[in-house]
Amino acid sequence: MQYFKKIHSSLGRKSLCSIALLSMMVMAQSAHAEEILTANISIKDHRFYPSQIKVPAGKKIKLVVTNLDRTPEEFESDQMRFEKIIPAGGRITVFVNPLPVGRYSFFGEFNLNTAQGVMIAQ
């Protein structure tokens, strides 16, 4: 009987530890999710709206880009290291790692003459 009490007691502690660990992980993810700022960009007539975005330096940024044109666009930045095709009428999400203070250009590869923008980390 003593043996079963030890097992039951041990399982109770393990379950309690598992629940506590899971709770801490969920809280950590919630706190992390709050640190990501979202910026929305639209593409219309092969131009970005807004074409200039100001963001806080040192914060992760979530860019949501909606293509309102009837043709695809390749959303790209050499400095921020991303490149994604956005289908006509489509939407993509790009996560930008925390940036130091500075200006970071982005562009539409398929319409280089008009699809130009800049993210300013300050």
N, CA, C and O of each residue as an XYZ file, in Angstrom:
488
protein
N       0.832     -1.188      0.000
C       0.000      0.000      0.000
C       0.875      1.250      0.000
O       0.573      2.228     -0.684
N       1.943      1.210      0.759
C       2.879      2.336      0.808
C       3.430      2.628     -0.591
O       3.618      3.787     -0.962
N       3.687      1.570     -1.362
C       4.219      1.698     -2.712
C       3.252      2.490     -3.605
O       3.686      3.364     -4.356
N       1.943      2.191     -3.529
C       0.946      2.893     -4.332
C       0.806      4.348     -3.912
O       0.548      5.200     -4.763
N       0.963      4.658     -2.651
C       0.898      6.041     -2.184
C       2.061      6.844     -2.774
O       1.891      8.001     -3.160
N       3.249      6.220     -2.840
C       4.410      6.904     -3.412
C       4.182      7.191     -4.892
O       4.471      8.290     -5.365
N       3.661      6.202     -5.626
C       3.401      6.388     -7.057
C       2.364      7.480     -7.261
O       2.554      8.366     -8.094
N       1.265      7.427     -6.508
C       0.209      8.418     -6.625
C       0.739      9.807     -6.292
O       0.442     10.779     -6.987
N       1.523      9.891     -5.228
C       2.092     11.169     -4.819
C       3.057     11.690     -5.878
O       3.069     12.883     -6.181
N       3.862     10.800     -6.436
C       4.824     11.172     -7.464
C       4.110     11.647     -8.728
O       4.514     12.642     -9.331
N       3.054     10.943     -9.132
C       2.290     11.352    -10.311
C       1.646     12.713    -10.083
O       1.590     13.531    -11.000
N       1.171     12.956     -8.899
C       0.561     14.245     -8.576
C       1.559     15.369     -8.713
O       1.233     16.416     -9.274
N       2.774     15.180     -8.212
C       3.811     16.212     -8.310
C       4.219     16.423     -9.765
O       4.401     17.559    -10.203
N       4.364     15.321    -10.517
C       4.745     15.439    -11.926
C       3.667     16.165    -12.714
O       3.972     17.020    -13.545
N       2.408     15.830    -12.458
C       1.316     16.498    -13.158
C       1.277     17.975    -12.819
O       1.082     18.819    -13.695
N       1.464     18.284    -11.545
C       1.470     19.675    -11.107
C       2.626     20.434    -11.752
O       2.451     21.572    -12.189
N       3.792     19.823    -11.814
C       4.954     20.450    -12.468
C       4.695     20.658    -13.950
O       5.050     21.698    -14.504
N       4.074     19.666    -14.599
C       3.764     19.785    -16.022
C       2.793     20.934    -16.276
O       2.971     21.709    -17.215
N       1.776     21.037    -15.444
C       0.798     22.117    -15.591
C       1.462     23.468    -15.369
O       1.203     24.413    -16.114
N       2.312     23.571    -14.358
C       3.011     24.828    -14.077
C       3.922     25.212    -15.240
O       3.966     26.376    -15.639
N       4.646     24.238    -15.780
C       5.542     24.500    -16.905
C       4.752     24.943    -18.136
O       5.148     25.886    -18.822
N       3.655     24.277    -18.411
C       2.813     24.638    -19.543
C       2.265     26.059    -19.378
O       2.235     26.830    -20.337
N       1.837     26.397    -18.175
C       1.318     27.746    -17.901
C       2.393     28.797    -18.140
O       2.113     29.847    -18.718
N       3.615     28.529    -17.703
C       4.712     29.481    -17.892
C       5.015     29.651    -19.379
O       5.296     30.762    -19.828
N       4.961     28.555    -20.150
C       5.221     28.635    -21.583
C       4.161     29.476    -22.282
O       4.490     30.282    -23.152
N       2.905     29.302    -21.918
C       1.813     30.066    -22.520
C       1.969     31.547    -22.181
O       1.780     32.402    -23.046
N       2.312     31.857    -20.928
C       2.504     33.254    -20.538
C       3.689     33.861    -21.282
O       3.630     35.017    -21.699
N       4.755     33.099    -21.452
C       5.935     33.601    -22.166
C       5.587     33.874    -23.623
O       6.023     34.883    -24.178
N       4.811     32.996    -24.252
C       4.411     33.215    -25.642
C       3.506     34.434    -25.750
O       3.625     35.203    -26.705
N       2.609     34.626    -24.797
C       1.725     35.788    -24.815
C       2.532     37.064    -24.678
O       2.279     38.039    -25.386
N       3.498     37.067    -23.778
C       4.337     38.244    -23.584
C       5.147     38.510    -24.845
O       5.309     39.663    -25.245
N       5.656     37.457    -25.473
C       6.434     37.603    -26.699
C       5.562     38.140    -27.828
O       6.008     38.993    -28.595
N       4.342     37.663    -27.941
C       3.448     38.095    -29.009
C       3.121     39.582    -28.874
O       2.930     40.259    -29.885
N       3.053     40.099    -27.658
C       2.751     41.499    -27.438
C       3.889     42.402    -27.900
O       3.657     43.577    -28.183
N       5.096     41.889    -27.981
C       6.252     42.687    -28.379
C       6.329     42.897    -29.884
O       7.051     43.787    -30.332
N       5.616     42.118    -30.672
C       5.661     42.231    -32.125
C       4.652     43.294    -32.574
O       3.453     43.181    -32.315
N       5.162     44.324    -33.249
C       4.308     45.381    -33.768
C       3.907     45.045    -35.199
O       4.687     44.447    -35.940
N       2.695     45.428    -35.587
C       2.205     45.143    -36.931
C       2.138     46.424    -37.748
O       1.644     47.449    -37.279
N       2.639     46.354    -38.972
C       2.530     47.455    -39.927
C       1.838     46.905    -41.170
O       2.197     45.838    -41.668
N       0.856     47.631    -41.661
C       0.102     47.216    -42.848
C       0.513     48.061    -44.046
O       0.623     49.283    -43.952
N       0.736     47.397    -45.165
C       1.106     48.054    -46.412
C       0.186     47.526    -47.507
O      -0.122     46.335    -47.552
N      -0.246     48.417    -48.383
C      -1.030     48.018    -49.550
C      -0.237     48.347    -50.805
O       0.565     49.281    -50.826
N      -0.472     47.573    -51.834
C       0.082     47.857    -53.151
C      -1.101     48.174    -54.058
O      -2.008     47.359    -54.227
N      -1.075     49.372    -54.638
C      -2.135     49.802    -55.548
C      -1.479     50.593    -56.669
O      -0.676     51.490    -56.409
N      -1.812     50.271    -57.904
C      -1.208     50.921    -59.067
C       0.314     50.828    -59.026
O       1.017     51.761    -59.413
N       0.801     49.704    -58.558
C       2.233     49.394    -58.484
C       2.998     50.360    -57.574
O       4.164     50.662    -57.828
N       2.346     50.840    -56.523
C       2.962     51.713    -55.520
C       2.593     51.205    -54.128
O       1.543     50.593    -53.933
N       3.473     51.468    -53.170
C       3.214     51.082    -51.784
C       2.500     52.215    -51.052
O       2.850     53.386    -51.201
N       1.502     51.852    -50.267
C       0.777     52.800    -49.416
C       0.720     52.249    -48.004
O       0.099     51.205    -47.802
N       1.327     52.881    -47.022
C       2.215     54.034    -47.159
C       3.569     53.598    -47.717
O       3.956     52.434    -47.610
N       4.271     54.540    -48.305
C       5.594     54.230    -48.858
C       6.692     54.447    -47.815
O       7.839     54.047    -48.015
N       6.331     55.076    -46.713
C       7.282     55.298    -45.621
C       6.635     54.837    -44.310
O       5.537     55.268    -43.960
N       7.332     53.963    -43.603
C       6.814     53.415    -42.341
C       7.827     53.704    -41.250
O       9.014     53.419    -41.410
N       7.368     54.268    -40.144
C       8.241     54.510    -38.996
C       7.951     53.456    -37.936
O       6.800     53.226    -37.566
N       9.019     52.818    -37.453
C       8.894     51.767    -36.446
C       9.922     52.010    -35.346
O      10.942     52.657    -35.583
N       9.663     51.499    -34.156
C      10.677     51.629    -33.105
C      11.862     50.700    -33.368
O      11.683     49.540    -33.738
N      13.053     51.216    -33.177
C      14.258     50.389    -33.319
C      14.253     49.323    -32.234
O      13.738     49.538    -31.137
N      14.828     48.181    -32.552
C      14.971     47.113    -31.567
C      13.727     46.283    -31.318
O      13.715     45.475    -30.389
N      12.680     46.452    -32.114
C      11.443     45.679    -31.953
C      11.191     44.842    -33.195
O      11.431     45.297    -34.314
N      10.713     43.634    -33.004
C      10.340     42.780    -34.129
C       9.078     43.357    -34.763
O       8.166     43.801    -34.065
N       9.038     43.346    -36.097
C       7.925     43.936    -36.827
C       7.254     42.874    -37.700
O       7.917     42.065    -38.348
N       5.940     42.901    -37.694
C       5.145     42.037    -38.563
C       4.584     42.924    -39.666
O       3.775     43.814    -39.402
N       5.013     42.682    -40.894
C       4.500     43.421    -42.052
C       3.414     42.595    -42.721
O       3.643     41.447    -43.099
N       2.241     43.176    -42.865
C       1.149     42.534    -43.591
C       0.971     43.337    -44.876
O       0.612     44.514    -44.837
N       1.222     42.699    -46.002
C       1.205     43.386    -47.294
C       0.066     42.836    -48.144
O      -0.015     41.635    -48.403
N      -0.811     43.738    -48.573
C      -1.958     43.370    -49.394
C      -1.762     43.933    -50.796
O      -1.522     45.129    -50.965
N      -1.863     43.073    -51.792
C      -1.714     43.480    -53.183
C      -3.095     43.722    -53.776
O      -3.841     42.775    -54.030
N      -3.437     44.990    -53.997
C      -4.740     45.347    -54.562
C      -4.717     45.391    -56.086
O      -5.749     45.619    -56.717
N      -3.544     45.174    -56.681
C      -3.413     45.187    -58.138
C      -3.870     43.856    -58.751
O      -4.072     42.862    -58.053
N      -4.024     43.875    -60.076
C      -4.438     42.674    -60.806
C      -3.256     41.863    -61.321
O      -3.418     40.919    -62.093
N      -2.067     42.249    -60.879
C      -0.852     41.533    -61.269
C      -0.060     41.198    -60.009
O      -0.170     41.906    -59.009
N       0.732     40.139    -60.040
C       1.541     39.797    -58.863
C       2.666     40.811    -58.658
O       3.008     41.567    -59.568
N       3.225     40.817    -57.474
C       4.375     41.658    -57.154
C       5.337     40.856    -56.300
O       4.929     39.993    -55.523
N       6.615     41.150    -56.454
C       7.623     40.516    -55.604
C       8.081     41.556    -54.592
O       8.779     42.509    -54.939
N       7.685     41.365    -53.345
C       8.006     42.280    -52.246
C       9.377     41.886    -51.719
O       9.587     40.748    -51.298
N      10.320     42.843    -51.744
C      11.702     42.473    -51.460
C      12.446     43.584    -50.721
O      12.151     44.769    -50.883
N      13.414     43.172    -49.907
C      14.353     44.099    -49.281
C      15.677     43.377    -49.089
O      15.751     42.349    -48.417
N      16.715     43.932    -49.689
C      18.052     43.363    -49.498
C      18.534     43.606    -48.076
O      19.137     42.726    -47.462
N      18.267     44.805    -47.546
C      18.736     45.176    -46.211
C      18.037     44.382    -45.110
O      18.671     43.986    -44.132
N      16.746     44.151    -45.264
C      15.989     43.426    -44.233
C      15.902     41.941    -44.527
O      15.351     41.178    -43.733
N      16.442     41.527    -45.662
C      16.586     40.126    -46.046
C      15.262     39.365    -46.160
O      15.040     38.359    -45.487
N      14.399     39.876    -47.027
C      13.199     39.106    -47.362
C      12.886     39.279    -48.831
O      13.302     40.244    -49.471
N      12.139     38.314    -49.348
C      11.735     38.300    -50.749
C      10.530     37.365    -50.846
O      10.646     36.162    -50.612
N       9.378     37.928    -51.191
C       8.161     37.117    -51.264
C       7.293     37.572    -52.422
O       7.151     38.767    -52.681
N       6.724     36.616    -53.102
C       5.773     36.900    -54.179
C       4.388     37.103    -53.555
O       3.945     36.315    -52.719
N       3.719     38.172    -53.980
C       2.347     38.431    -53.543
C       1.462     38.291    -54.779
O       1.585     39.085    -55.712
N       0.590     37.316    -54.805
C      -0.276     37.152    -55.978
C      -1.239     38.336    -56.126
O      -1.498     39.060    -55.165
N      -1.751     38.517    -57.313
C      -2.766     39.551    -57.550
C      -3.923     39.343    -56.579
O      -4.461     38.241    -56.468
N      -4.297     40.400    -55.882
C      -5.388     40.313    -54.911
C      -5.030     39.540    -53.654
O      -5.907     39.248    -52.842
N      -3.760     39.204    -53.478
C      -3.340     38.385    -52.335
C      -2.766     39.185    -51.179
O      -2.661     40.411    -51.228
N      -2.405     38.460    -50.151
C      -1.855     39.061    -48.927
C      -0.761     38.141    -48.392
O      -0.888     36.917    -48.427
N       0.305     38.746    -47.901
C       1.393     37.982    -47.283
C       1.757     38.630    -45.953
O       1.395     39.773    -45.675
N       2.476     37.873    -45.148
C       3.012     38.382    -43.892
C       4.508     38.134    -43.883
O       4.973     37.042    -44.208
N       5.257     39.166    -43.507
C       6.703     39.084    -43.410
C       7.097     39.547    -42.012
O       6.645     40.599    -41.559
N       7.928     38.778    -41.330
C       8.430     39.183    -40.024
C       9.830     39.750    -40.193
O      10.701     39.118    -40.791
N      10.037     40.954    -39.658
C      11.325     41.630    -39.736
C      11.940     41.608    -38.340
O      11.331     42.063    -37.371
N      13.146     41.077    -38.254
C      13.839     41.035    -36.968
C      14.138     42.447    -36.480
O      14.178     43.383    -37.279
N      14.348     42.610    -35.166
C      14.636     43.942    -34.627
C      15.768     44.620    -35.395
O      16.804     44.019    -35.677
N      15.536     45.896    -35.723
C      16.489     46.671    -36.510
C      17.134     47.766    -35.670
O      16.481     48.358    -34.811
N      18.416     48.038    -35.914
C      19.019     49.210    -35.285
C      18.481     50.485    -35.954
O      17.882     50.415    -37.028
N      18.691     51.623    -35.335
C      18.258     52.893    -35.894
C      18.803     53.030    -37.315
O      19.985     52.792    -37.564
N      17.925     53.415    -38.242
C      18.361     53.587    -39.622
C      17.206     53.543    -40.597
O      16.047     53.408    -40.203
N      17.533     53.659    -41.888
C      16.568     53.613    -42.986
C      16.785     52.321    -43.768
O      17.917     51.977    -44.111
N      15.700     51.611    -44.046
C      15.765     50.320    -44.721
C      14.789     50.330    -45.883
O      13.581     50.469    -45.692
N      15.316     50.181    -47.080
C      14.458     50.256    -48.266
C      13.793     48.908    -48.544
O      14.319     47.850    -48.201
N      12.619     48.981    -49.177
C      11.942     47.802    -49.715
C      11.393     48.197    -51.074
O      11.211     49.382    -51.356
N      11.130     47.208    -51.916
C      10.705     47.518    -53.274
C       9.917     46.363    -53.864
O       9.910     45.245    -53.348
N       9.256     46.681    -54.966
C       8.557     45.672    -55.752
C       9.413     45.340    -56.952
O       9.574     46.165    -57.852
N       9.954     44.164    -56.972
C      10.886     43.744    -58.022
C      10.268     43.829    -59.430
O      10.972     44.108    -60.400
N       8.966     43.590    -59.535
C       8.330     43.585    -60.851
C       8.006     44.994    -61.359
O       7.697     45.166    -62.538
N       8.073     46.000    -60.482
C       7.751     47.389    -60.842
C       8.726     48.338    -60.150
O       8.323     49.182    -59.350
N       9.994     48.193    -60.461
C      11.046     48.952    -59.775
C      10.905     50.468    -59.923
O      11.329     51.206    -59.033
N      10.327     50.947    -61.012
C      10.207     52.391    -61.209
C       9.224     53.041    -60.239
O       9.384     54.212    -59.895
N       8.212     52.302    -59.796
C       7.177     52.902    -58.961
C       7.061     52.283    -57.578
O       6.740     52.989    -56.622
N       7.308     51.012    -57.444
C       7.104     50.308    -56.166
C       8.351     50.425    -55.299
O       9.188     49.524    -55.260
N       8.455     51.556    -54.604
C       9.596     51.840    -53.728
C       9.072     52.282    -52.371
O       8.072     52.995    -52.285
N       9.755     51.855    -51.308
C       9.351     52.268    -49.969
C      10.525     52.221    -49.029
O      11.601     51.735    -49.377
N      10.307     52.741    -47.813
C      11.366     52.763    -46.811
C      10.760     52.554    -45.426
O       9.699     53.088    -45.105
N      11.456     51.771    -44.622
C      11.106     51.597    -43.219
C      12.150     52.354    -42.416
O      13.351     52.152    -42.601
N      11.694     53.223    -41.526
C      12.598     54.025    -40.711
C      12.506     53.525    -39.279
O      11.468     53.648    -38.628
N      13.605     52.960    -38.799
C      13.671     52.499    -37.410
C      14.257     53.633    -36.577
O      15.373     54.086    -36.831
N      13.497     54.092    -35.579
C      13.962     55.213    -34.750
C      13.805     54.936    -33.273
O      14.150     55.780    -32.446
